[in-house]
Amino acid sequence: MGKNQDYDDAYKYLFSNKCIFYQLIKSFVKEDFIQDISLSDITLIDRSFVSDEFLSRESDIIYKVNLKDTEAYIFILLEFQSTVDKTIPVRMLLYIIQFYDLLFRNSQKGLLPSVFPILLYTGQDNWSIPLNIRDLIDKRIPQKYIPSFEYYKIIEKDIPDEVLLRLHNLISAIIYLEKQKDEASLRKAIDNVIELIKDENIIDIRMFTIWFKRMFRQKVDLKDYNKIHNLAEVNNMLTTIADEIRNESKLEGKLEVARKLKDEGLDIAFISKITGFTEKEIEKL
């Protein structure tokens, strides 16, 4: 399983919790209609409504939202590529059109509902793609025939740490951890993270802890997480996970050294002596 698929699975798990989704839109979407939404107004759209094919192509998450006397939808595309993708506006428009097609199959009565598209980008490159698909289209025909579609972007790297530390919620802790660039900074960040999540519901904190471990491709035993009852236990578990990540990173580094020495034709016994791996382990590299 590749890194992007690990991210997909971890984030889909995370945002299946509507409290975390609610924190995301309330904290980082600066549109007036969002402020009128309460937690009880949102419902995750599950696979009984949307086909497996639709939701399995990408990291797509869709919530139905009650807006006063009508319903709308919020669509999130999670983008984990390290570089920006010029196709994003086209892909997002395509997904929403396909979503409307699914809605039409259920009913053709009345107007189609509004769908609010959000891009959550976790990469390190500056996001340079236009917000509106119009800006990607050659305009040599009348403007009225050029489609106009805009998405809302949340770029994790552009959110200042001081903003995240001031928010004091799970979503700020998640983005804060995502911004750590190496194992050392990750380990140092854990004390701040515990402070950020101290007022959260323990059930949501358990989901956060499982996400943290899945993000770094650690084996998850759900029985262990059900035993979490307080922040001290969370702190211990996150610290343990960070140590495991650091140790795995060191092991990978030693394996790479052994692999290069073997490729250079050095004696297996000599490589074993300087790396600590057995001769059998080196022969398998």
VOGUPA-10217 format. One line per field, with one value per residue (C-alpha): residue number from 1; residue in one letter; x, y, z. Coordinates in steps of 0.02 Angstrom, whole numbers, plus 32768, in hexadecimal, padded with zeros to 4 digits. Example, Ala and Ser with C-alpha at 12.3 -4.5 7.8 and 13.67 -1.06 7.14 Angstrom:
num = (1, 2)
residu = (a, s)
px = (8267, 82AC)
py = (7F1F, 7FCB)
pz = (8186, 8165)
***
This chain:
num = (1, 2, 3, 4, 5, 6, 7, 8, 9, 10, 11, 12, 13, 14, 15, 16, 17, 18, 19, 20, 21, 22, 23, 24, 25, 26, 27, 28, 29, 30, 31, 32, 33, 34, 35, 36, 37, 38, 39, 40, 41, 42, 43, 44, 45, 46, 47, 48, 49, 50, 51, 52, 53, 54, 55, 56, 57, 58, 59, 60, 61, 62, 63, 64, 65, 66, 67, 68, 69, 70, 71, 72, 73, 74, 75, 76, 77, 78, 79, 80, 81, 82, 83, 84, 85, 86, 87, 88, 89, 90, 91, 92, 93, 94, 95, 96, 97, 98, 99, 100, 101, 102, 103, 104, 105, 106, 107, 108, 109, 110, 111, 112, 113, 114, 115, 116, 117, 118, 119, 120, 121, 122, 123, 124, 125, 126, 127, 128, 129, 130, 131, 132, 133, 134, 135, 136, 137, 138, 139, 140, 141, 142, 143, 144, 145, 146, 147, 148, 149, 150, 151, 152, 153, 154, 155, 156, 157, 158, 159, 160, 161, 162, 163, 164, 165, 166, 167, 168, 169, 170, 171, 172, 173, 174, 175, 176, 177, 178, 179, 180, 181, 182, 183, 184, 185, 186, 187, 188, 189, 190, 191, 192, 193, 194, 195, 196, 197, 198, 199, 200, 201, 202, 203, 204, 205, 206, 207, 208, 209, 210, 211, 212, 213, 214, 215, 216, 217, 218, 219, 220, 221, 222, 223, 224, 225, 226, 227, 228, 229, 230, 231, 232, 233, 234, 235, 236, 237, 238, 239, 240, 241, 242, 243, 244, 245, 246, 247, 248, 249, 250, 251, 252, 253, 254, 255, 256, 257, 258, 259, 260, 261, 262, 263, 264, 265, 266, 267, 268, 269, 270, 271, 272, 273, 274, 275, 276, 277, 278, 279, 280, 281, 282, 283, 284, 285)
residu = (m, g, k, n, q, d, y, d, d, a, y, k, y, l, f, s, n, k, c, i, f, y, q, l, i, k, s, f, v, k, e, d, f, i, q, d, i, s, l, s, d, i, t, l, i, d, r, s, f, v, s, d, e, f, l, s, r, e, s, d, i, i, y, k, v, n, l, k, d, t, e, a, y, i, f, i, l, l, e, f, q, s, t, v, d, k, t, i, p, v, r, m, l, l, y, i, i, q, f, y, d, l, l, f, r, n, s, q, k, g, l, l, p, s, v, f, p, i, l, l, y, t, g, q, d, n, w, s, i, p, l, n, i, r, d, l, i, d, k, r, i, p, q, k, y, i, p, s, f, e, y, y, k, i, i, e, k, d, i, p, d, e, v, l, l, r, l, h, n, l, i, s, a, i, i, y, l, e, k, q, k, d, e, a, s, l, r, k, a, i, d, n, v, i, e, l, i, k, d, e, n, i, i, d, i, r, m, f, t, i, w, f, k, r, m, f, r, q, k, v, d, l, k, d, y, n, k, i, h, n, l, a, e, v, n, n, m, l, t, t, i, a, d, e, i, r, n, e, s, k, l, e, g, k, l, e, v, a, r, k, l, k, d, e, g, l, d, i, a, f, i, s, k, i, t, g, f, t, e, k, e, i, e, k, l)
px = (8000, 8047, 8056, 7FC6, 7F53, 7F85, 7F5A, 7EB5, 7E82, 7EBA, 7E60, 7DC1, 7DBC, 7DDC, 7D59, 7CD5, 7CCA, 7C53, 7C99, 7D43, 7CF5, 7C8F, 7D2D, 7D80, 7CF9, 7CDD, 7D96, 7DD2, 7D40, 7D20, 7C75, 7BDD, 7B68, 7BE0, 7BC3, 7B0A, 7B2D, 7B25, 7B6A, 7ABB, 7AA4, 7B26, 7B1C, 7BA4, 7B6E, 7B92, 7BA5, 7AEE, 7ACB, 7B67, 7BB0, 7C54, 7C9C, 7C7C, 7CCA, 7D5B, 7DAE, 7DF6, 7DF4, 7D43, 7CDA, 7C29, 7BB9, 7B03, 7AE0, 7A3C, 7A39, 799E, 7910, 7978, 7A02, 7AB0, 7B4D, 7C02, 7C80, 7D36, 7DC3, 7E60, 7EFD, 7F9C, 8010, 80B0, 80A0, 800A, 7F96, 7F53, 7EC1, 7E72, 7DEC, 7DBA, 7DB7, 7D4F, 7CD0, 7CC7, 7CA6, 7C1B, 7BC9, 7BD0, 7B87, 7AF7, 7ADD, 7ACC, 7A4D, 79E9, 79DF, 7987, 7913, 78FB, 7882, 78AE, 7954, 79FA, 7A47, 7AE0, 7B87, 7C14, 7CBF, 7D56, 7E09, 7E76, 7F2B, 7FB3, 804A, 80DF, 80DF, 8086, 7FD7, 7FDD, 7F45, 7EB5, 7E1C, 7DA7, 7DA7, 7D87, 7E3D, 7E76, 7E0E, 7E3B, 7DB6, 7DA5, 7CEB, 7C68, 7C80, 7BD2, 7C07, 7C9F, 7C76, 7C93, 7CB3, 7D13, 7D4E, 7D80, 7E33, 7E7D, 7F3B, 7F85, 8034, 7FF0, 7F98, 800C, 803A, 7FFF, 7F50, 7F4E, 7F8B, 7F06, 7E76, 7E88, 7E29, 7E47, 7E51, 7ED5, 7F39, 7F2B, 7F6A, 7FF0, 8033, 802A, 809A, 8128, 81B1, 8215, 820F, 8268, 81EC, 815D, 8199, 81A9, 80FB, 80A1, 809C, 8048, 7FCF, 7F98, 7F73, 7F0F, 7E9D, 7E89, 7DD4, 7D99, 7D26, 7D8A, 7D34, 7D6F, 7E1D, 7E24, 7DFD, 7E85, 7F04, 7ED5, 7EE8, 7F94, 7FCF, 7F83, 7FD2, 807D, 804C, 8057, 7FF0, 7F4E, 7F00, 7E56, 7E4C, 7EDD, 7E87, 7DE4, 7E48, 7E73, 7E17, 7E7C, 7EFD, 7F8E, 7F6D, 7F63, 8008, 805C, 8017, 8048, 80F6, 8109, 80CF, 8149, 81D7, 81A5, 81A5, 8252, 8295, 824B, 829C, 8345, 832F, 8304, 83A1, 840E, 83BD, 83E1, 8498, 84A5, 8450, 84CA, 8562, 8524, 8508, 85BD, 85F5, 8637, 864B, 85A7, 8600, 864C, 85A2, 8556, 85DD, 85C3, 8505, 84D3, 8466, 847F, 84D0, 842A, 83CF, 8450, 8447, 838B, 83A3)
py = (8000, 80A9, 8143, 819C, 8109, 8108, 81C1, 81A2, 811A, 817B, 821B, 81C4, 8172, 8218, 827D, 81F7, 824A, 82DB, 833A, 8342, 8371, 83F8, 843E, 8445, 84AD, 851C, 853E, 8553, 857B, 8636, 8639, 8686, 85F0, 857F, 85E5, 85B7, 84FC, 849C, 83EF, 83A5, 83E9, 8377, 82C0, 8257, 820F, 8155, 80D2, 80A2, 8148, 8161, 80D2, 807F, 80AF, 8167, 816F, 80F8, 8154, 81DE, 8219, 825A, 8286, 82C7, 830C, 833F, 83E5, 8432, 84EA, 853A, 84F9, 8498, 8416, 842B, 83C1, 83DF, 837F, 836F, 8336, 8308, 8328, 82D5, 82EF, 8349, 83B2, 8414, 83C4, 842E, 83B7, 83DA, 8457, 83E0, 8349, 83A2, 83DE, 832F, 82E1, 835C, 8340, 8285, 82A1, 8303, 8271, 81FE, 8275, 8277, 81BA, 81C7, 8255, 82D6, 8342, 83F6, 844D, 83F6, 841F, 848D, 8434, 8493, 8450, 8454, 8425, 83F3, 83F5, 83AA, 83C1, 8435, 848C, 8532, 851B, 8574, 8529, 85A0, 8596, 85A5, 852D, 85C3, 85F4, 8550, 8562, 85BA, 8640, 8650, 8636, 86A3, 86AA, 8668, 85BD, 85B1, 8550, 85A6, 853B, 8568, 8500, 8534, 850B, 84E1, 84DB, 8490, 84D6, 8588, 8582, 85D3, 856B, 85F6, 85E8, 852C, 853B, 85BE, 8554, 84CA, 843E, 8398, 83DA, 8459, 83CC, 8363, 83EE, 841F, 836C, 8364, 83FD, 83AC, 8385, 82FF, 8283, 82F9, 8387, 830A, 82CF, 8382, 83AD, 832B, 8397, 8422, 83A5, 8366, 841A, 8434, 839F, 83A5, 83E1, 8364, 82CF, 8231, 81D0, 8252, 8250, 8194, 81AC, 8231, 81B9, 812F, 81AB, 81DC, 8129, 8102, 819D, 8157, 80A7, 805A, 7FBE, 7FEE, 7F80, 7FCD, 7F73, 7FDD, 807F, 8051, 8050, 8109, 8167, 8206, 8279, 822E, 8189, 81E5, 823C, 8196, 8145, 81D5, 81DA, 811F, 812E, 81BD, 8155, 80C2, 8135, 8176, 80C6, 808C, 8120, 80F3, 803E, 8073, 80DE, 804C, 7FD9, 8056, 805E, 7FA1, 7F97, 8014, 7FBC, 7F17, 7F67, 7FA4, 7EF0, 7EFA, 7E5A, 7E21, 7DFB, 7EAA, 7EFB, 7E93, 7ECE, 7F88, 7F88, 7F06, 7EA4, 7DEA, 7DA7, 7D54, 7DFB, 7E50, 7DC7, 7DE6, 7EA0)
pz = (8000, 7FCD, 8038, 7FE2, 7FFF, 80B7, 80C0, 8066, 80E0, 817A, 8147, 8110, 81BB, 8210, 81B3, 81CA, 8276, 825B, 82F1, 829D, 81F6, 824F, 829E, 81F3, 81A0, 8237, 8250, 819D, 8128, 8127, 80D5, 812C, 8111, 8172, 8210, 820E, 8210, 82B4, 82D8, 82D3, 8222, 81D1, 819D, 814B, 80A4, 80AC, 8025, 802B, 7FD4, 7F69, 7F05, 7F37, 7E8E, 7EAF, 7F5C, 7F3F, 7EAF, 7F1B, 7FCE, 7FBB, 8052, 8043, 80CC, 80BE, 8114, 814C, 811C, 8168, 80FA, 807B, 8069, 8020, 8016, 8042, 7FDA, 8012, 7FA1, 8003, 7F9D, 7FDC, 7F47, 7F76, 7ED8, 7E9B, 7E1C, 7D8E, 7D74, 7E1E, 7DE0, 7D54, 7DC8, 7E4B, 7DCC, 7D82, 7E2D, 7E53, 7DA9, 7DC8, 7E75, 7E27, 7DB0, 7E47, 7E95, 7DF4, 7DF8, 7EA0, 7E72, 7DE9, 7E4C, 7E75, 7E6A, 7E84, 7F2E, 7F44, 7F56, 7FAB, 7F71, 7FE6, 7FBB, 8050, 8015, 8084, 8011, 8028, 7F7E, 7F6B, 7F24, 7E7C, 7E25, 7DFD, 7E6D, 7DD7, 7D45, 7CD1, 7CE8, 7C9B, 7BFC, 7B5B, 7B3E, 7A81, 7A84, 7ADB, 7B99, 7BBB, 7B78, 7BEA, 7C8A, 7D30, 7DC9, 7E66, 7EFA, 7FAA, 7FDA, 8084, 8075, 8113, 8100, 80F2, 819B, 821C, 82B5, 8327, 82DB, 82F6, 83A9, 83CD, 8389, 840B, 83B4, 835F, 82AD, 82DF, 8331, 8293, 8221, 829F, 829D, 81DF, 81D4, 8236, 81B9, 8215, 82A5, 831D, 8305, 830E, 83B8, 83F8, 83B7, 8420, 84BE, 845B, 840F, 84BA, 84EA, 844A, 8465, 8522, 851B, 8497, 84AD, 84D5, 8448, 83CA, 8418, 83FE, 8345, 833C, 838A, 8310, 8280, 82C0, 82BF, 8215, 81CA, 81F3, 81BC, 8268, 828E, 82E6, 836B, 8392, 8439, 8478, 8447, 849D, 853F, 852E, 85B7, 85D3, 8587, 85E7, 858E, 84E8, 850C, 8533, 8496, 8422, 846F, 8455, 83A0, 8380, 83C8, 8359, 82C2, 82EE, 8309, 8263, 820D, 8256, 8222, 8170, 816D, 81A4, 8125, 809B, 80CF, 80D0, 8026, 7FD9, 8023, 7FDD, 7F32, 7F38, 7F4B, 7FFE, 8062, 80B5, 815A, 815C, 813A, 81C6, 823F, 821E, 820F, 8290, 8216, 8205, 8167, 8138, 8148, 80DA, 8057, 8046, 8020)
***
